[in-house]
Amino acid sequence: MATDTVVAEDAGGAGAETAEELRRLFLLDEDVVFLNHGSFGATPRPVFEAYQAWQREMERQPVAFLQRRSDDLLDAARAELGRFLNAAGDDLVFVPNATTGLNVFARSLRLEAGDEVLTTDHEYGALNLTWEHVCAKVGARYVHQPIPLPVTTPEALADAFWEGVTPRTRVVFLSHITSPTALTFPVAEICRRAREAGILSVVDGAHVPGQRPLDLAADGADVYAGNCHKWLCAPKGSAFLHVRPEHHEYVEATTVSWGWGEGGLRFGSEVPRSRFVRRNQWQGTRDLAAFLAVPNAIAFQEEHRWEAVRARCQALARQARERIGALTGLPPISPDGPIGATDDPWFAQMVAVPIPPVDAATVHRRLYDEFQVEVPLTGHDGQQMVRVSVQGYNTAADIDRLLEGLAALLPRC
């Protein structure tokens, strides 16, 4: 089908590159329709091979690798990630996942009794638990501002969120792309308002890198954490925490280790690094291969013209939304139109579509057991949804299989 084709113009002039051809570059089970890239992602074979090559290199001479080479290797990988994100490499550190990165910052804050952290009611459960824990320790409040569905305009969303700001608001925390509803929130506008009000802005960008172009300088968040192992297709356990320089001094780390000292990193490195980087770059003996393979994931997507791949995936996600809506008769949770001054809509490669009330666990299990479809069921404010992730390896036939399963199971469950 035409919608399954991407024109690829690599150095060898390979010509048209179909979703089927991209699928062969991934290690996914060929018998499973994988529409859940948003949960854990999938790594293409060339990137996975680079990841394994780093592991082999470490095992060949582990002392030299970890003691004498790792700092410079990580510096180079952070610099390349910074280029991709339009951020300084010295303002980034690698972490295993976005949740870990946001824990680093949340636990570093010195909140006081009565302070408020304002969030939305669309946030990822693990981060809700993080902020509830941090706030409860000092008597601060974690405040959920409702964002009703369907959303209408980004300006209206920003206004609705900002209604929750009070004189006690110390931090605003929200997702760039939400996990349960897959909506893109207007973080640049909210971060702008927060900066003007003297409020810290913290953004969970777990689903953004690789799914949408990301410009950390333009978005303006004080703190931004994103996963590389989701839509960027890097190996599992690779993510980043970005912190603006004015906050570096007080940001701690999950482990107090050699980087806590003042004299560089572990073994007297002469390369100057911020305290933020020093504290977080060395966290004891750990496998650094996933971090070091992030530049390979960036190169893979650039080589395969991922901007065109994303556009095709977005079109397929739109088709999935329309077809599921036609099946259920339920309206969508957002307009299919621009989110701002650009042509970006409310959703990109991942879209959440309402479904009737069902036994979600049973539908999820039977979609996999009977139709070999891997897709999550989510929900918001009592409305159940199916969250469809479309990656470069997905085809219209994958959406056909999903619709076949939903048509069979929704009336029965």
N, C-alpha and C positions, 0 to 999 in steps of 0.2 A: 504494500500500500504506500501511497505517496507520503502519508503522515509518518511512516516508519523509516524515512530516508533522511540522512544528513549529508550534505556535500562536504567532503573533507579534502582540503588542499594541503597535504603535508609535503615534506621535501621530496618524497618519491612520487608525487602526483598520483596518489592511490585512487582518486576519483570518489564515486559515491560510497558512503559508509552507512550501512543500514543498521537498524536496531539489532537484527540477528547477528551481524558481524561484531557489533559491540558486545553482545551477549557472550560470544566466544572468548572475549578477553577477560571475562569474569569467571570466578570459581564457583558460581552458584549451581545448585542442583538443577539439572535440566528438566526434571519432572515437576518442579514446583513453580507456580506463578508467584513471583516475589514482588508484592506490592506494599512492602513494609521497609523500604530503604530508610525511612525516617527514624526507625527505632535504633538500629545498629549499623546501617550502611552495609556496603559490600566493596571489597577491594579488588581492583583489576589485577590480572596476573603480573604485568610488568612491575607494578608498584609493590605487590607482594613479594616478588623475587628480589627487588631492591631491599626490602625490609629484611628478608632472610639473609641477604648478603651482608648487611650490617651486623646481624647476629653472628654469622660465621666469622666475620672479621674480629669481633670482640672476643670470641672464644679462641681464636688463633693466638692472641697475646692479650689476655684480659687486663693485666696490670698496665701495660703501655696504653691500651685503649682507654681505660677508665681514669687512670691517674694523669697521663700526659697528653692525651689527645681529645678527651671528651669535651672539655670546655670550649676549645676552638671549634670543634665540629658542631656543637650546639649553638654557638654564636653565629656560625654561617647559616645554619638551618633557620634560626630566628630572623636573621636578616632577610632571607628569601621569603619567609612567611610575611614579614613586615612589608616587603615590596608588594606582595599580593593583596595585602589589606590596607595599603597606604598608611602605614604606621612605622615608627622607629623600632628597630629590633630591640633596643634597650628598654622599651616600654612593654615588652612581651616576655612572658615565660611560658614554657611548656608545662602542661598538667595532663593527667590521665583522661579527664573529661571536664565538661563545662561545670558540672556540679561541684567537683573538687575545687576548680578555680574560684567559683563564687563563695564556697566555704572559706577559702583562704581570706578573701576580703571581708566577708561578713563577720568572721571571728576576730578580725583585726580591728574592727570598729570599736570605739569606746562609747557605746550608747549609755544613756542614763535613764533613770526612772522617769516615765512620762513622755520620753521621746517616741515618735511614731515613724514607722516604715510603711509607706503607702505602696500598695500593689493592686493588681486587678484580680478578678475572679476567673481568669483564664490561665493561671500559672501552673507550671510543672510541679507535681506533688512533692518530689524530693526537695525542691527549693523552698516550698512552703514549710516543710518540716525544718529546714535549715534556719529560716528566719524566725519561725516560732520558737525554736530552741534558743537562738541568740537573744531574742527579745525577752523571753521568760526569765533568763538568768539575771537580768538587771531591772525588770519591771517596765520595760518598754512595750509598745503596742504594735502589732503587725496588723495593718488595716487593709481589708479587701474592698476595693471600690468596684461596684458592679459595672460591667460593660454589657448592656443588653444586646441580644440578637433579635433580628438581623442588624448588623452594623450598616451605617449609611454612608458617611463621609469621614475621612481622616480628621477633619477639623472638628466634627461633632464628637468623635471618639476622644480626641485630646481634651476637648472641653469637659466631657463627662468624667474623664479620669481626674482632671484638675479640680473638679468640684470636691474631691476628697482631701485636698491639701488644707492643712490647718497651720496655725503658728507653731505647732509642735512637730510638724513634719521635718524630719532630718534627712530621710532617704526616700527617693522614689525608685521602685524596682519593678521591671516589667520585661516581658519577652519581646524579642524582635519578631520572631515567628512563633506563635503559640503552639504548644504541644497538643492539647485536646481539640482545638478548633482550627488549627493550621492557618490562622489569619496573620497577615503582616500588619503590625501595629506601627503608627507613625512616631518612631522613637526619636528621630532627629528633632521634630517639633517639641516633643515632651522634654528632651534633654536641653533644648534651648530655653524653655520656660524654667526648668529647674536651675540652670546656671544663673539666669537673671534673678531668681529668688534666693540664691545662696543655698540650694538644696543639692545634695549628692545624687547623681544619677547612676544607677547600676542596671545593666542590661544583660539578660540571658539570651545570647545569640546562638544557642545550641544548634539550631536548624538552618542557619544562614550561610556560612561559608560553603561555596560550591553550588548552592541553590539560587542565591541572588548575588549580584555584585555587592561587595561590602567595602565601604570607605570609612574607616574608623575616624579619620580626621574630620570628615564632613558630618558624620553622625553625632560626634561631640560628647559621647558618654564619658563620665569620669572613670567608669569601670565597665569592661565588656568582656564576656567569656564566650567562646565559641568552640564547637567541636570540629576537628578535622576528619574524624573517622566516620562522620555521617555523609553529608552530601559532597564533600571534597574527595571522598573515597580513599583516604589514607588508612593505614592499619589501625586496628582497634587499640584504644589507649592513647590516642594522640589528640590533644586539644590545646587551647591557649587561654591565658588570662592577660588582658591588656589593661594597664593602669596608667592614667595620666601622671606625668612626672611630679606634680605637686603633692601627690599622695604616696609616693614611693617610700618615704622614710618610715611611715608607721605600718606598712603592710608586712605582715609576718609570713609564716610558712607553716605547712602542716607538720613539719619536723624541724626541731632545732638541731642543725648539723654543722659541718665545717663552714658553710657559707655564712653562718651567723657572726663569725669573727670579722674584725676590721681589715685584716691583711689580705684582701683579695679572696680567692676561693681556697680550696683545700690545701694546695701545696705551693702557696706563695705565687700564684699567677701574677704576672706583671701587667696583664690586660686590665684597664680600668673598667669596672662594671658598677652599676648602681646597687645600692643595698637591696633593693627589690629583687634584682636579678641574682645577686650573690646568695640571698637567703633561700631562693626558690630553685635555683639551678641544680644545686647538689642536695639530694634528699636521701643520701645513703646509696648503697649498692642497688641498682635497678637496671632493667633492660631499657636502653635508650633508643633501640632500633626504630620503634614506631615514630618517635620524634624526628629522627634523622631521615626517615623516609617521606616526611611531609613535602619537601621540595620535589620529590619524585611524583607525588600525587598532583601537585600544581603543574608540573611539566606535562604529565599525562593529559590533563584536561586542556591545557593550552595546545598541545599537539593535535588533539582530536576535536578542536574547535568547539569547546563546550558551550560557548554562547549559542551556537546553532542547536546543539543538543538540548540545552535548557528550553529553547523556544519550542522545539518539537514536543518535549515532555510536557510543557505547560499546555499546549494545545490538546494533548491526549488527556491530561488531567481535567481540562474543561469539558471534553467529551464525556469523561466518566461522570462528572458532576451532572451534566445534562441528562445522561441516560439513567442514572440512579434516581434523579428527581422525577423523570417521566415514569419510572417504575413505581415509585412510592406515592407520587402526587404531592410531596412535601416541598415547600419553597426553600431556596438556598439561604444560607446564613449571611451572605454578603452580595453586593452587586457584582456583576462581572464587568467591572470598569476600573478606571485608574484610581490609584491610592493617593496620588499627589500630582505634582507638575509633570512628572514623567508618564510613560505609558504603562507603568507597573500596576497590575491589578492587585486585589486583596490577597490573592494566593498565587503561588508559583508552581512548583512541581508536586506539591503536597496539598491535598484539598480534603476537607471534612464535609460530609454530606449527611443530612438528617435521614434517619430511618424510623419506622414506627416502633413503638415499645415492643421489645423482644427480650428473651432470655439471652443476654449478650454472651455469656460464657458458652452456652450451647451453640449459638450461631458461629462464634469464633472457632470453636473446636470442629464443628461439622464442615465449615468452609475448608478447613485444612484437611480433615480426614476423608471427606467425600469428593472434594473438588480440587484438592491440592493448591489452594489459594492461601497465601500467607498475607493477611491484612488485619490490622487491629480495629476493634470497636472502641470508640471513645464516647464522651458525652459532656454536656455542659448544662447546668441548671435544669436537670431533668430531661433534657432532649438527648436521645441516643444518636450516635453518628457512626459512620464507617469512614475511617481516615485512609485515603488512597495516596500512596507515594508512587510517583512515576519517575523512573530513572532511564538513562540512555539505552538500557537493554530491554525495556518494556515495549510491547507492541499492542496494536488494537486487539489482537487475539487474546491478550492477557485480560483486557477489559471485558471482552466477550465472556471469558470464563468466570470472572467475578460476577457479572450480571446474571449468568446462568445459575450460579450458586445462590445469589440473593433472591432471585425469582423463585427458586425452589424452597428456600429455607424461611424467608420472612413470614409467609402465611402460616407456617407450621410451628414456629417457635415463639 
